[in-house]
Every structure is written in structure tokens, then in C-alpha cells.
Amino acid sequence: MHRVVIVGGGAGGLELATRLGDGLGKRRAAQVTSIDRSRTHLWRPLLHEVAVDSMDIHSRQLDYLAQARWHHFNFMLGALQGLDRSQRSVRVNEGREESGEIILPAREIKYDTLVIAIGSQSNDFGTPGVRERAFTIDNSWDAHLFHRRLVNDCFKANFADDGNIIKIVIVGAGATGVELAAELHYTTRVLAAYGLDHFGPEKQIRLTTVEAGPHILAGLPDYLGEATLDILKNLGVEVMCNERVTGARPDALETASGRILPADFIVWAAGVRAPDVLRDLDGLETSRLNQLIVQSTLQTTRDENIFALGDCAQCPWQDRINVPPRAQSTHQQASHMVGTIKRRANGKKGNKDAANREFHYRDFGSLVSLGNYSSVGTLMEFVSRGSVRVEGLLAKMFYVSLYKMQLMALHGFWRMALDTLARMIKRQTEPRVKLH
């Protein structure tokens, strides 16, 4: 059988493994293997909600082993360690317990077609002190650690009853940064309602967002940034633009203009880069952000049997612009790869035109959710090369539908519908935020 190995179980990698398993794996036309360093999957755009725990992480996580069993592919636990292109094998590092005990030895997995989809991580740009002192929300564990520390500090402030101000500084005013700021404003107020009688978030929580560029939500239409800025200001969130962070102290941030910003919490949400393991992966070409450079077919430039998709791939789009690192582009690339791999497995590998077709990205717009306060966005291609501006409830509905589409891709329509109904019922008996 044709051996398909997919490294990375994020939104794109897991969708690809699921659809190939249902197609090729079920009828034993190919052997599909998914590799990831974690046991569970969580849709990345939800991580800012995990950080403030306006949602229960355990009810939203998907178990890879169960997904593999239900959809006829193999799952292997481990992180990408290296690659041997001459032998067509992937090296996966050993798995360890938190105590250091080895659970699984290092392994090598053979492939005929390899897809790398290991996503991205925060880019600290080498800023001194950031790695040691700042929180990131690259994964569910990082988001959980931030939430736990924040809740503990709110408890301490309530017990002390001394009016101490908790200062939270978010570095980066992209979608993640502004969505996190809005969610934090809402959930700290809900948290105070659960018995924190001596804690007033209006006076004791100070939220600041710092952006190095001249505008928030850079790369999106100006009116989205302006509308979002108005909402944040109405919430009392201080937004600083043209302030590049140059260092992180234990209790403050330094900026290039000489400002010192006091901070009890620093959350780094400024920029992304691909993991360091891709930097020198057996000679594959990479960008300065460690992304694998791919052709329009999603094949890497130096190996026709290795593909890359999602945030870890630099894919050409138009006018020397690359495909943006968004959930919609990852979904489109995964859908494209399903057809490519099916054609390769069916014996068309030798015919380049037949098997490896070009990927064409379509921008359907951008949506930004500001928690319970509002949502703003723009929808593209409703009219030929035009856009439609959406706000409020309609924008929120479109934003939620993106997650439902992801669930439908992984589970099918009926499981998605039943899951939605079950959550609606469960919410009636749960606190509105996680309290631990």
C-alpha cells in the first residue's frame, strides 16, 4: 500500500488524516499515519478562550487515538526529530513522562508521501527576557498555565482587600491579541461575581495592548482596525501603537521609545514562526521564519515526495504575496491535498500534471471576535472581487460557523449537530467561566 505520513495533528493535518482515512484507509488503498507530540487536539483559534477559560478545555479536546480508530488511520505519539530523504523515513523522538521516564523509544517511520503540517509558534524576535518571563498561548497547556496564575492572583487580591491593581500587558495587537484583551475584560468580571466580594475588576484589572506597528489588526482592512479600536477603548483597554518592546523585566516591559510599562502578566502574541526543527531538515529549503518553502502544488522545492501546508509552509499566492497563515487557508490546503494524495496513491505519481495540481487560495474574508461584546469582519467574494462588511450578531454567527465547519470536517454533520445541542444543554448547569 502507498504509505502516507502526516506530521502534525493541527487543524490541517488532522482534517487531512481523517478524510484520507475515510477514503483510502477504509478500503485499504493506502496506509495513513498521523504523528503528533500531543495526545489530544484543540482548534487553535480557541486558545485565547482557554487562556481566560470562558470555555472548558476538556470538553473541546479531541483524542487522537479515538479519531484514528473511528476514521481508519494510524496515530503515533511523538515529535518530529529529523528526516532522511534518501531512505524516505521520518525520525520521531522518544516519548517521556513528566518524571523523565521513557514511555516510547525514538522511532523511524517510512513514507511514500510525506506531509508536514506542524503549525507555528510565537516569535519573540530574540527580545531579551521574553522567553523567561512572558506567557504565550501557543498550545492548550500554555493557555492553561496563564489562566491558573491569573485566577490565583485574583483570589489573592480578593483576600488582601487592599485595592492592589493587577497589570496585564498583551504584546501584539493582531487578532489573537485583541481577542484575548476582550475576553479577559469579560471573564475577570464574571469571575468576580462568584464570591470575590473584595475584588473589583473595574479598578483592579488594568489591561494594556502594545503594538509595534502604527495600527492594530495589521494586514486587515482599516475599518476593521478602527471598529475594533473603538470597542477596546470603550472597554477601558489601553492600546499603544508604534511601541516596539525591547526587553522584559520581572515586573515591567521596556520599549524602544524609553517607556517602562509595569506588568504583573506579560502575554506575548506578536508574530509567529515555524518550529526550529524545520530550519535544517535534511536540506529542505526554508524561509527566515523557518517555514518550508513550497511550490504552488504544495510540494517542497527540493523533494517532490514531501509536501507542507498550514502555518509551517510558505506558499506563493499572488503579486509576490504568500498565502496568509489563517485557519481558512489551512482548511483549503488540506482539501487540496486530499485530491493530490488520492491521485498519487492510485498510481498517477509518475504523471506530474495528473497527480500534483496547483493550489489556488481563495480569500473569504476575516473575522475578529471580541467575546460577548461584539464581532467584526469582512466577507470576500460575495460579489465579484468585492467584499461585504459584517458586524455584531451576524459577524459572531459567521465566526462560530468556522468552528462548526471544522467539527463537521472531523466528525460529519450529525455528530457536529449533536455536539452543538449537547453543549447548549450543558451550559445551563455550568459556571460561565472555569474557576480553577
C-alpha positions in Angstrom: 0.0 0.0 0.0 1.0 3.6 -0.6 2.4 4.9 2.7 1.1 8.4 3.6 2.7 10.0 6.7 1.3 13.3 8.1 3.4 15.0 10.7 1.3 17.4 12.8 -2.2 16.9 14.1 -3.4 20.5 14.0 -6.5 21.7 12.1 -5.0 20.9 8.6 -3.1 17.7 9.5 -5.9 16.1 11.4 -8.5 17.0 8.8 -6.3 15.6 6.1 -5.7 12.3 8.0 -9.4 12.0 8.8 -10.5 12.4 5.2 -7.8 10.2 3.8 -8.6 7.5 6.4 -12.3 7.6 5.4 -11.4 7.4 1.8 -8.1 5.4 1.2 -7.6 3.9 4.7 -11.1 2.4 4.9 -10.7 0.5 1.7 -7.1 -0.3 2.3 -5.9 1.6 -0.7 -3.2 3.4 1.4 -1.7 3.3 4.8 -2.3 6.6 6.5 -0.3 7.5 9.6 -0.7 10.7 11.7 2.1 11.8 14.1 1.8 14.4 16.8 3.6 15.3 20.0 0.3 15.6 22.0 -2.4 13.1 22.7 -5.3 15.5 22.1 -6.2 18.2 19.6 -7.8 21.6 20.2 -8.7 24.0 17.4 -6.0 26.8 17.7 -8.4 29.8 17.3 -10.0 28.7 20.6 -6.8 29.0 22.6 -7.4 32.6 23.7 -10.7 31.4 25.2 -8.8 28.6 27.0 -6.4 31.3 28.4 -9.3 33.0 30.1 -11.3 29.8 30.5 -14.5 31.1 29.1 -14.7 27.5 27.8 -14.0 24.1 29.2 -10.8 22.8 27.5 -11.5 19.1 28.4 -14.9 19.2 26.6 -13.4 20.6 23.4 -10.3 18.5 23.1 -10.3 15.6 20.6 -8.5 12.4 21.4 -6.2 11.3 18.5 -6.4 7.6 19.2 -10.2 7.7 19.2 -10.2 9.7 16.0 -7.8 7.3 14.4 -9.9 4.3 15.3 -13.1 5.9 14.0 -11.6 7.1 10.8 -9.3 4.3 9.7 -5.8 5.8 10.1 -2.9 5.1 12.5 -1.8 7.6 15.2 1.7 7.7 16.5 2.7 9.8 19.6 6.0 11.8 19.2 7.6 15.0 18.0 9.4 15.4 14.7 13.2 15.0 15.3 14.6 14.6 11.8 14.3 13.4 8.3 16.2 11.0 6.0 15.1 11.8 2.4 17.3 9.2 0.8 15.6 6.5 2.9 12.2 8.2 2.9 11.9 8.0 6.6 10.8 10.3 9.4 12.6 10.3 12.7 10.3 10.7 15.8 11.9 11.4 19.1 11.3 9.4 22.3 8.3 10.0 24.4 8.8 10.7 28.1 6.8 11.1 31.3 7.0 14.4 33.2 9.3 12.5 35.6 11.7 11.8 32.7 10.8 8.1 32.3 10.8 7.0 28.7 7.4 5.8 27.5 8.3 5.2 23.8 11.7 4.9 22.2 12.8 7.0 19.2 11.4 5.6 16.0 11.7 5.8 12.2 8.6 5.8 10.0 8.8 5.0 6.3 6.8 7.0 3.8 6.0 7.3 0.1 4.3 10.6 0.5 5.1 12.9 3.5 3.0 15.9 4.5 4.4 18.3 7.2 1.8 20.3 9.0 3.3 21.1 12.4 2.0 24.7 12.6 3.7 27.7 14.2 4.7 29.2 17.5 5.2 32.6 18.9 8.1 34.6 17.6 9.9 36.6 20.3 12.3 38.1 17.8 15.1 37.4 20.3 13.8 40.1 22.6 15.7 39.8 25.9 13.7 38.4 28.8 10.6 37.4 26.8 11.3 33.7 26.8 11.8 33.6 30.6 9.1 36.0 31.7 6.3 36.1 29.2 3.3 33.8 28.7 2.4 32.5 25.3 -0.8 30.8 24.2 0.8 28.5 21.5 -0.9 25.4 22.9 -3.6 24.4 25.4 -1.1 23.8 28.2 0.5 27.3 27.9 -3.0 28.8 27.9 -4.0 26.8 31.0 -0.9 27.9 32.9 -1.8 31.6 32.2 -5.4 31.1 33.4 -4.4 29.3 36.6 -1.9 32.0 37.5 -4.5 34.8 36.8 -7.2 33.1 38.9 -4.8 32.7 41.8 -3.8 36.3 41.7 -7.5 37.4 41.7 -8.0 35.2 44.7 -5.1 36.8 46.5 -6.2 40.3 45.6 -9.7 39.5 47.0 -8.3 38.1 50.3 -5.8 41.0 50.7 -8.6 43.6 50.1 -6.0 46.3 49.6 -7.0 47.6 46.2 -3.9 46.2 44.5 -4.0 46.6 40.7 -3.2 43.5 38.6 -1.5 44.8 35.4 -1.8 42.7 32.3 0.2 43.7 29.2 -0.5 41.9 25.9 2.3 42.4 23.3 0.9 42.3 19.8 -2.4 43.7 18.5 -3.2 41.1 15.9 -6.4 39.0 16.0 -5.1 36.9 18.9 -4.0 39.9 21.0 -7.3 41.9 20.6 -9.5 38.9 21.1 -7.6 38.0 24.2 -8.0 41.5 25.6 -11.7 41.5 25.1 -12.1 38.0 26.6 -10.0 39.0 29.7 -12.2 42.1 30.3 -15.3 39.9 30.3 -14.2 36.9 32.2 -12.5 38.8 35.0 -15.8 40.5 35.7 -17.7 37.2 35.6 -15.1 35.6 37.9 -15.5 38.4 40.5 -19.2 37.6 40.6 -18.5 34.2 42.0 -17.9 35.2 45.6 -14.9 37.7 45.2 -16.7 40.4 47.2 -13.5 42.4 47.8 -12.2 42.4 44.3 -13.3 45.0 41.7 -12.1 44.3 38.2 -13.1 47.8 37.0 -10.5 49.3 39.4 -8.1 46.3 40.0 -7.5 45.0 36.5 -5.5 47.1 34.1 -5.4 45.8 30.5 -2.8 47.2 28.0 -2.2 46.1 24.5 1.2 47.1 22.9 1.7 47.1 19.1 4.9 47.8 17.3 3.1 49.0 14.1 1.0 52.1 13.5 -2.3 50.2 13.6 -3.9 47.3 15.3 -5.0 44.3 13.2 -2.3 45.0 10.6 -3.0 43.3 7.2 -6.7 43.5 7.6 -8.9 46.3 6.2 -8.6 49.7 8.0 -12.2 49.8 9.1 -11.8 46.5 11.0 -9.0 48.0 13.0 -10.9 51.2 13.6 -14.1 49.5 14.7 -12.1 47.1 17.0 -10.1 50.0 18.5 -13.3 51.8 19.4 -14.7 48.8 21.2 -11.4 48.2 23.1 -11.3 51.8 24.2 -14.9 51.7 25.4 -14.0 48.7 27.5 -11.2 50.6 29.1 -8.4 48.7 27.4 -5.3 50.9 26.8 -4.0 50.5 23.3 -0.4 51.7 22.5 0.7 51.7 18.8 4.2 52.4 17.5 5.7 51.0 20.7 8.3 48.2 20.0 9.1 46.1 23.0 12.9 45.8 23.5 13.1 43.9 26.8 11.1 42.2 29.6 11.9 42.6 33.2 10.4 40.5 36.1 7.8 43.3 36.7 7.8 45.5 33.6 8.4 45.9 29.8 10.8 48.2 28.1 10.0 49.8 24.8 12.2 51.4 22.1 10.8 54.9 23.0 12.2 54.5 26.5 8.9 53.8 28.2 8.7 51.4 31.1 5.3 49.6 31.3 4.7 47.9 34.7 3.3 44.4 34.2 2.3 41.6 36.5 1.4 39.5 33.5 3.1 39.7 30.1 1.4 37.8 27.3 3.4 37.6 24.0 1.2 37.5 20.9 3.4 39.3 18.5 4.3 37.4 15.4 4.7 33.7 14.6 7.4 31.5 13.2 7.7 27.8 12.3 9.4 25.4 14.8 13.2 25.3 14.8 13.2 21.6 13.8 12.4 22.8 10.2 15.4 25.1 10.0 17.7 22.4 8.6 15.5 19.4 7.8 17.8 17.3 5.6 18.4 20.1 3.1 14.8 21.3 2.5 14.5 25.0 1.6 13.2 27.2 4.4 12.4 30.9 4.9 13.8 33.2 7.6 10.8 32.2 9.7 11.7 28.5 9.4 8.8 27.8 7.1 9.2 25.2 4.4 9.2 26.9 1.0 6.7 25.1 -1.3 5.6 25.4 -4.9 2.1 26.1 -6.0 1.4 22.3 -5.8 2.4 22.4 -2.1 5.4 20.3 -2.8 8.7 21.4 -1.2 11.1 22.9 -3.7 13.8 20.2 -3.2 11.7 17.0 -2.9 8.7 16.0 -4.9 7.5 13.5 -2.3 7.4 15.9 0.6 4.5 18.4 0.9 3.9 21.1 3.5 0.7 23.0 4.5 -0.6 25.5 7.1 1.5 27.9 9.1 4.7 26.0 8.6 4.6 26.4 4.8 5.5 29.4 2.7 3.2 29.1 -0.3 3.1 31.6 -3.2 -0.3 33.3 -3.8 -0.3 36.5 -5.9 1.7 39.6 -6.6 4.7 38.1 -4.7 2.4 37.7 -1.6 2.3 34.4 0.2 -0.8 32.6 1.4 -1.6 34.1 4.8 -1.4 31.9 8.0 -5.1 31.6 8.7 -7.5 28.8 9.5 -9.3 29.1 6.2 -6.1 28.7 4.2 -5.1 25.6 6.2 -8.5 24.1 5.5 -8.3 24.8 1.8 -4.8 23.3 1.6 -5.9 20.2 3.4 -8.8 19.8 1.0 -6.4 20.2 -1.9 -4.0 17.6 -0.5 -6.8 15.0 -0.2 -7.2 15.0 -4.0 -3.4 15.1 -4.6 -2.7 12.1 -2.4 -5.6 10.1 -3.7 -4.2 10.5 -7.2 -0.7 9.6 -6.1 -2.0 6.5 -4.3 -4.0 5.5 -7.4 -0.8 5.2 -9.5 -0.6 8.7 -11.0 2.5 9.7 -9.1 4.7 9.4 -12.2 2.5 11.9 -14.2 3.1 15.3 -12.7 0.2 17.0 -14.4 -2.2 14.3 -13.4 -1.2 13.9 -9.7 0.2 17.2 -8.5 -2.2 20.0 -9.4 -1.7 23.6 -8.4 -3.3 25.0 -5.2 -5.4 28.2 -5.6 -6.2 30.1 -2.4 -9.4 32.0 -2.2 -9.7 34.7 0.5 -13.2 34.6 2.0 -12.5 37.4 4.4 -11.5 37.9 8.0 -13.5 37.8 11.3 -12.5 39.0 14.7 -14.5 38.0 17.8 -14.4 40.3 20.8 -16.1 37.8 23.1 -19.5 38.8 24.4 -19.1 42.4 23.3 -19.1 42.3 19.6 -17.6 40.8 16.4 -16.4 42.5 13.3 -15.3 41.2 9.9 -15.4 41.3 6.2 -16.6 38.6 3.8 -15.0 38.4 0.4 -16.2 37.2 -3.0 -19.9 37.6 -2.3 -19.7 39.9 -5.2 -17.1 39.6 -7.9 -13.9 40.7 -6.3 -15.9 42.7 -3.7 -16.4 42.5 0.0 -19.2 42.8 2.5 -18.7 44.3 5.9 -20.4 42.5 8.8 -20.6 43.4 12.5 -22.4 42.3 15.7 -24.5 39.2 15.8 -24.2 38.4 12.1 -20.4 38.5 12.4 -20.5 36.4 15.5 -22.6 33.8 13.7 -20.1 33.6 10.9 -17.2 33.3 13.4 -18.9 30.4 15.3 -19.7 28.7 12.0 -16.0 28.4 11.2 -15.6 26.2 14.3 -18.7 24.2 13.3 -17.2 23.6 9.9 -14.1 22.3 11.4 -16.1 19.9 13.6 -18.1 18.8 10.6 -14.9 18.1 8.6 -13.6 15.9 11.5 -16.9 14.2 12.6 -19.6 14.7 10.0 -22.8 16.7 10.1 -24.8 14.6 12.6 -22.1 14.4 15.3 -21.4 18.1 14.9 -25.1 18.9 15.3 -25.5 16.6 18.3 -22.3 18.1 19.9 -23.8 21.6 19.5 -27.1 20.6 21.1 -25.3 18.9 24.0 -23.2 22.0 24.7 -26.3 24.2 24.7 -27.9 22.0 27.3 -24.7 21.6 29.4 -24.2 25.4 29.6 -27.3 25.7 31.6 -25.7 23.9 34.6 -22.2 25.2 34.5 -20.5 28.4 35.6 -19.8 30.8 32.8 -16.1 30.6 33.4 -13.8 27.9 34.8 -13.0 28.7 38.4 -9.9 26.5 38.9 
